[in-house]
Amino acid sequence: MTDQIIPSPIFSGPPVSRWRGPFPQLRRDTLGFLLHCQTYGDVVKLPMGLVRELLLRQRDATMYVLNHPADVKHVLVANQDNYRKAPVAPAESRIFGQGVLHTEGEMHHHRRRLLLPFFHGSHVTAYTDLITSKTQDLLGLWHDGTSIDIGQQMASVTLSVIWRLLFGREVGAEADTIRETIAVGQRLIKLQYDSLLATLIPLWVPTPTHRRLTRGLGAMESMIHRFIEERRASSHQSEDVLSLLLAATDMDGRQLRDEEIRDELMTFLLAGHETTANALTWTWFLLSQCRSVWERLTCELNEVVGDRLPTAADVPRLPYTKMVWNESLRLYPPAWTLHTRLARTQDHLPSGAILPSGAWVFISPWSLHRNARWFPDPNRFDPDRFSEGANRLRPPFSYIPFGAGGRRCLGESFAELEGLLILATIASKFRLRLVDGQAIQPEPVMTLRPDVPVQMIVQRVAIAESIPVHA
Ligand code: HEM
């Protein structure tokens, strides 16, 4: 048979390869391809190709991209029990194991109930001082006129914060290993989703990437196991996730095994700092492109925060800062796609489409957030889209940076508080300007990262300094 192009029958969809489905297009330009899919309608059908059908032993294995908020709500909330997460790439499974992000059913409910209180309500606001003091430590190292890699700086603050939350101690030299392991792991996971060949090469085959990943993971795991042992051996009680997990029991009332504790800690370490760091990096990038937004933001911060550090009580009094944050998460959602869901049984969607049993359902905040039906002129950075009035005009579930339903982000409140406090602490004291000549594009690995380091020049601002709009 030839690798011919066939148009997808029944539903509308772009032509895809008979053998390899949409994967060559996804590999070439994932983000562009998803936006292109929007032009085919609310539910876009992408046959996954004969190779995947053989491998999955699933006839007519097909991916359906949902572009309508009502369908998104149906799958993630109204009929969520009909969907489970699809199997993940081998590298993802190796890194995360069976943490709350990857478990299903009763086990998932149980873990969520255990962990949610830690990242909610007053528990979250208790971290305010930690977040602002870690940001201030960073600012102490910034000098007027110097150039910094803002992505690396944001990752360094968010890692030091999550490290304290998880292990109750300061992160040290291990930070570099963690950052490098995450970067290698992210690229390998994306490659495995896009290329069958990459999936078929087991991780024990010593390719340079596999070697770097297993070495980095080995170091992180030894560290985690050492922390577990030290904590068990000490009588010291600590208010961190490690203590919570050591005291926890599973559904049968037995204590969690070390491997289970490792999986949860690894999940929170990775899900809990890289996402927020990327959100902040994109926010600085967007702000550096739009002086009028920066000026409004600075005005608000001058008025509410002045020259002190922001507090949790300030956050509700910073509506424009929140609008900037929301708009940044719209344009560059760190979770650019949700985990693919698998339909357990046939399902009728509100848009009228019927998904067959075994359908692979693809929901992407990246493409939903850039749909001109809900966000006119979608590529423009415009925080006013998130004013109270504008929010009311949009259908629910057109904006889902944290997902929705029973698998909605566990760290949402924490991420928001952390993002806003870091933003407010820095923007009230510094201006950041993009170093000239950089072409920055989003790279969709596990999170949506800038494809090159984002270099920025920092400049201290005097309190209440007014910034000329057209300077
Ligand atoms: C801006 C920052 C963040 C964004 C955009 C984000 C986004 C998301 C999204 C979209 C999901 C749902 C995935 C799906 O349904 O397939 C998710 C799940 C999750 N997130 Fe976040 N996240 C962020 C920060 C955090 C933080 C700070 C933590 C922890 C401290 C965290 C922990 C988790 C966990 C544990 C899950 C799995 C929930 C479950 O399956 O029940 N996230 N996140």
Residues whose N, C-alpha, C, O or C-beta is under 5 A from the ligand:
A	BS01	HEM	V100 L101 F268 A271 G272 T275 T276 A279 P334 A335 L338 H339 I400 P401 F402 G403 G406 R407 R408 C409 L410 G411 F414 A415
